Amino acid sequence: MKEWAVGVCGHRVTCGLCAMRIRLLLNDTACIVCKRQLDHVLITSGATNPKQKGVRMLDKPSGAFFDDKALYTRLVGVRAVECVES
């Protein structure tokens, strides 16, 4: 995976794009492994610890934090009408 979403439960099995789609389009904030409701997730392309402090951008509609501006810019495009994978 290029990037993944991780919550306080620690599961890293969902790619960032799929996590955004699930959270925004299906309105489902549960971890796909343990089903724990996650108010927030961190979408990262690195081995970032979700409890680690640092610069984070929050996408309020999805409850997703990002530690990379380019990743944030690309994935918040999921809310747009056009394809983000062009």
Backbone as a printed PyTorch tensor [residue, N CA C, xyz], in Angstrom:
tensor([[[  0.8370,  -1.1830,   0.0000],
         [  0.0000,   0.0000,   0.0000],
         [  0.8790,   1.2410,   0.0000]],

        [[  0.4640,   2.2470,  -0.7430],
         [  1.1730,   3.5290,  -0.7430],
         [  0.9680,   4.2540,   0.5800]],

        [[ -0.2500,   4.1830,   1.0840],
         [ -0.5890,   4.8140,   2.3500],
         [ -1.6590,   3.9800,   3.0270]],

        [[ -1.7840,   4.1340,   4.3080],
         [ -2.7790,   3.3760,   5.0500],
         [ -3.3690,   4.2290,   6.1510]],

        [[ -4.5030,   3.7540,   6.6550],
         [ -5.1750,   4.4210,   7.7710],
         [ -4.9480,   3.5870,   9.0250]],

        [[ -4.7260,   4.2630,  10.1270],
         [ -4.5370,   3.5730,  11.4000],
         [ -5.2510,   4.3680,  12.4820]],

        [[ -5.9430,   3.6560,  13.3490],
         [ -6.6380,   4.2830,  14.4660],
         [ -6.0050,   3.8780,  15.7780]],

        [[ -6.6720,   4.1910,  16.8780],
         [ -6.1280,   3.8650,  18.1920],
         [ -6.0450,   2.3600,  18.4220]],

        [[ -6.7870,   1.5680,  17.6440],
         [ -6.7190,   0.1150,  17.7860],
         [ -5.4290,  -0.4420,  17.1760]],

        [[ -4.7810,   0.3240,  16.2950],
         [ -3.4970,  -0.0750,  15.7340],
         [ -3.5540,  -0.8800,  14.4500]],

        [[ -4.7370,  -1.2410,  13.9690],
         [ -4.8330,  -2.0170,  12.7320],
         [ -4.4990,  -1.1370,  11.5260]],

        [[ -3.6380,  -1.6460,  10.6360],
         [ -3.1660,  -0.8960,   9.4570],
         [ -3.4660,  -1.6810,   8.1860]],

        [[ -4.6820,  -2.0810,   7.9960],
         [ -4.9880,  -2.9410,   6.8470],
         [ -5.8050,  -2.2520,   5.7600]],

        [[ -6.1760,  -1.0030,   5.9600],
         [ -6.9750,  -0.2780,   4.9750],
         [ -6.1220,   0.7860,   4.3050]],

        [[ -6.1430,   0.8190,   2.9710],
         [ -5.3880,   1.8720,   2.2840],
         [ -6.0760,   3.2170,   2.5440]],

        [[ -5.3170,   4.2800,   2.3870],
         [ -5.8290,   5.6160,   2.6760],
         [ -7.0400,   5.9820,   1.8450]],

        [[ -7.0050,   5.6830,   0.5540],
         [ -8.1240,   6.0090,  -0.3280],
         [ -9.3800,   5.2430,   0.0720]],

        [[ -9.2310,   3.9560,   0.3520],
         [-10.3900,   3.1520,   0.7720],
         [-10.9410,   3.6410,   2.1110]],

        [[-10.0530,   4.0200,   3.0170],
         [-10.5040,   4.5300,   4.3140],
         [-11.3360,   5.7940,   4.1290]],

        [[-10.8850,   6.6930,   3.2660],
         [-11.6490,   7.9160,   3.0040],
         [-13.0030,   7.5790,   2.3840]],

        [[-13.0220,   6.6720,   1.4300],
         [-14.2930,   6.2970,   0.7930],
         [-15.2580,   5.6640,   1.7910]],

        [[-14.7550,   4.7670,   2.6140],
         [-15.6110,   4.0990,   3.6090],
         [-16.1650,   5.1230,   4.5940]],

        [[-15.3060,   6.0070,   5.0840],
         [-15.7200,   6.9880,   6.0820],
         [-16.6840,   8.0210,   5.5060]],

        [[-16.4250,   8.4890,   4.2750],
         [-17.2450,   9.5520,   3.6870],
         [-18.4840,   9.0340,   2.9600]],

        [[-18.3130,   8.0310,   2.1320],
         [-19.4310,   7.5740,   1.2940],
         [-20.3590,   6.6060,   2.0180]],

        [[-19.7890,   5.7540,   2.8680],
         [-20.6210,   4.7810,   3.5970],
         [-20.9490,   5.2480,   5.0120]],

        [[-20.3400,   6.3560,   5.4230],
         [-20.5450,   6.8970,   6.7650],
         [-20.2390,   5.8400,   7.8410]],

        [[-19.1740,   5.0820,   7.6080],
         [-18.7800,   3.9910,   8.4980],
         [-17.4190,   4.3270,   9.0970]],

        [[-17.3720,   4.5320,  10.3960],
         [-16.1190,   4.8930,  11.0540],
         [-15.5270,   3.7440,  11.8580]],

        [[-16.0100,   2.5390,  11.6390],
         [-15.5030,   1.3780,  12.3800],
         [-14.2440,   0.8230,  11.7220]],

        [[-13.3360,   0.3120,  12.5440],
         [-12.1710,  -0.4060,  12.0350],
         [-12.6750,  -1.6450,  11.3020]],

        [[-12.1060,  -1.9490,  10.1410],
         [-12.6080,  -3.0980,   9.3820],
         [-12.1840,  -4.4330,   9.9960]],

        [[-11.2370,  -4.4100,  10.9260],
         [-10.7870,  -5.6450,  11.5790],
         [-11.5490,  -5.8980,  12.8760]],

        [[-11.4660,  -4.9590,  13.8140],
         [-12.0410,  -5.1950,  15.1490],
         [-13.4000,  -4.5310,  15.3580]],

        [[-13.8240,  -3.7220,  14.3880],
         [-15.1270,  -3.0280,  14.4230],
         [-15.2240,  -1.9420,  15.4880]],

        [[-14.1140,  -1.5700,  16.0970],
         [-14.1120,  -0.4770,  17.0640],
         [-14.4390,   0.8140,  16.3350]],

        [[-15.3300,   1.6320,  16.8880],
         [-15.6590,   2.9260,  16.3010],
         [-14.4770,   3.8660,  16.4950]],

        [[-14.0320,   4.4700,  15.4030],
         [-12.8800,   5.3550,  15.4310],
         [-13.3170,   6.7560,  15.0170]],

        [[-13.3740,   7.6560,  15.9840],
         [-13.7330,   9.0350,  15.6720],
         [-12.7180,   9.6440,  14.7210]],

        [[-11.4550,   9.2580,  14.8680],
         [-10.3790,   9.7810,  14.0390],
         [ -9.4400,   8.6520,  13.6280]],

        [[ -8.8410,   8.8110,  12.4720],
         [ -7.7690,   7.9200,  12.0240],
         [ -6.6310,   8.7920,  11.5140]],

        [[ -5.4600,   8.2140,  11.4450],
         [ -4.3160,   8.8670,  10.8300],
         [ -4.0770,   8.1750,   9.4980]],

        [[ -4.0450,   8.9410,   8.4310],
         [ -3.6990,   8.3930,   7.1220],
         [ -2.2780,   8.8480,   6.8360]],

        [[ -1.4090,   7.8720,   6.6370],
         [  0.0220,   8.1500,   6.5250],
         [  0.6670,   7.2750,   5.4600]],

        [[  1.7800,   7.7340,   4.9440],
         [  2.5560,   6.9290,   4.0000],
         [  3.8460,   6.4530,   4.6600]],

        [[  4.0100,   6.7450,   5.9340],
         [  5.2040,   6.3400,   6.6770],
         [  4.8430,   5.4590,   7.8480]],

        [[  5.8340,   5.1010,   8.6100],
         [  5.6170,   4.2390,   9.7730],
         [  5.3000,   5.0860,  11.0040]],

        [[  4.3750,   6.0080,  10.8450],
         [  4.0330,   6.9430,  11.9150],
         [  3.2200,   6.2500,  13.0030]],

        [[  3.5720,   6.5290,  14.2210],
         [  2.8200,   6.0470,  15.3740],
         [  1.6530,   7.0040,  15.5750]],

        [[  0.3910,   6.5070,  15.6280],
         [ -0.7510,   7.4170,  15.7670],
         [ -0.7310,   8.2560,  17.0360]],

        [[  0.0450,   7.8500,  18.0450],
         [  0.1200,   8.6140,  19.2870],
         [  1.2710,   9.6190,  19.2720]],

        [[  2.0940,   9.5810,  18.2260],
         [  3.2340,  10.4840,  18.1040],
         [  2.7620,  11.9030,  17.8060]],

        [[  3.3890,  12.8700,  18.4400],
         [  3.0540,  14.2730,  18.2010],
         [  3.7250,  14.7420,  16.9250]],

        [[  3.1260,  15.7190,  16.2650],
         [  3.7130,  16.2710,  15.0550],
         [  2.6820,  17.0910,  14.3110]],

        [[  3.0760,  17.5990,  13.1720],
         [  2.1720,  18.4150,  12.3640],
         [  1.1410,  17.5070,  11.7140]],

        [[ -0.1170,  17.8330,  11.9060],
         [ -1.1940,  17.0340,  11.3360],
         [ -2.2350,  17.9530,  10.7210]],

        [[ -2.7630,  17.5610,   9.5760],
         [ -3.8790,  18.2720,   8.9570],
         [ -5.1160,  17.4210,   9.1860]],

        [[ -6.2220,  18.0360,   9.5860],
         [ -7.4610,  17.3160,   9.8480],
         [ -8.4730,  17.5830,   8.7520]],

        [[ -9.0200,  16.5250,   8.2070],
         [-10.1570,  16.6300,   7.3020],
         [-11.3910,  16.3570,   8.1690]],

        [[-12.0810,  17.4150,   8.5870],
         [-13.1930,  17.2740,   9.5270],
         [-14.3180,  16.3530,   9.0440]],

        [[-14.7410,  16.4320,   7.7620],
         [-15.8450,  15.5600,   7.3380],
         [-15.5550,  14.0670,   7.5060]],

        [[-14.2990,  13.6670,   7.3320],
         [-13.9650,  12.2440,   7.4450],
         [-13.3860,  11.8810,   8.8050]],

        [[-12.9440,  12.8620,   9.5580],
         [-12.2850,  12.5770,  10.8310],
         [-10.8880,  12.0140,  10.6320]],

        [[-10.2880,  12.2870,   9.4760],
         [ -8.9640,  11.7570,   9.1600],
         [ -7.8920,  12.8200,   9.3260]],

        [[ -6.8460,  12.4590,  10.0380],
         [ -5.6600,  13.2910,  10.1590],
         [ -4.6480,  12.8280,   9.1270]],

        [[ -3.8550,  13.7450,   8.6290],
         [ -2.8080,  13.4470,   7.6580],
         [ -1.5030,  14.0460,   8.1600]],

        [[ -0.3900,  13.3480,   7.9160],
         [  0.9180,  13.8910,   8.2960],
         [  1.7200,  14.3220,   7.0710]],

        [[  1.0570,  14.3720,   5.9130],
         [  1.7220,  14.7520,   4.6680],
         [  0.7600,  15.6140,   3.8530]],

        [[  1.1760,  16.8310,   3.5200],
         [  0.2920,  17.7740,   2.8190],
         [ -0.1180,  17.2750,   1.4350]],

        [[  0.8000,  16.6780,   0.6830],
         [  0.4690,  16.1660,  -0.6520],
         [ -0.5550,  15.0370,  -0.5640]],

        [[ -0.3980,  14.1760,   0.4060],
         [ -1.3490,  13.0770,   0.6240],
         [ -2.7180,  13.6350,   1.0050]],

        [[ -2.7260,  14.6160,   1.8940],
         [ -3.9690,  15.2860,   2.2950],
         [ -4.6780,  15.8760,   1.0780]],

        [[ -3.9400,  16.6200,   0.2680],
         [ -4.5160,  17.2760,  -0.9030],
         [ -5.1140,  16.2560,  -1.8710]],

        [[ -4.4100,  15.1590,  -2.0960],
         [ -4.8890,  14.1330,  -3.0310],
         [ -6.1230,  13.4100,  -2.4990]],

        [[ -6.1050,  13.0310,  -1.2290],
         [ -7.1970,  12.2000,  -0.7230],
         [ -8.4540,  12.9690,  -0.3380]],

        [[ -8.3490,  14.2420,   0.0090],
         [ -9.5860,  14.9850,   0.2760],
         [-10.3570,  15.2030,  -1.0190]],

        [[ -9.7100,  14.9750,  -2.1510],
         [-10.3800,  15.0430,  -3.4490],
         [-11.4520,  13.9850,  -3.6260]],

        [[-11.5180,  13.0200,  -2.7380],
         [-12.5670,  11.9880,  -2.7890],
         [-13.9490,  12.6340,  -2.7090]],

        [[-14.0280,  13.7750,  -2.0310],
         [-15.3210,  14.4640,  -1.9080],
         [-15.7300,  15.1560,  -3.2060]],

        [[-14.7910,  15.3130,  -4.1310],
         [-15.0850,  15.9870,  -5.3960],
         [-15.8220,  15.0510,  -6.3480]],

        [[-16.4420,  15.6290,  -7.3540],
         [-17.2000,  14.8530,  -8.3100],
         [-16.2820,  14.1310,  -9.3030]],

        [[-15.1350,  14.7430,  -9.6290],
         [-14.2470,  14.1220, -10.6120],
         [-13.3870,  13.0110,  -9.9970]],

        [[-12.8110,  12.2050, -10.8520],
         [-11.9690,  11.0750, -10.4400],
         [-10.6750,  11.5950,  -9.8530]],

        [[-10.2560,  11.0390,  -8.6970],
         [ -9.0080,  11.4620,  -8.0660],
         [ -7.8230,  10.6150,  -8.5430]],

        [[ -8.0650,   9.5710,  -9.2810],
         [ -7.0080,   8.6620,  -9.7140],
         [ -6.5430,   8.9400, -11.1300]],

        [[ -6.6840,  10.1530, -11.6240],
         [ -6.2700,  10.4410, -13.0050],
         [ -4.8190,  10.7810, -13.1190]]])
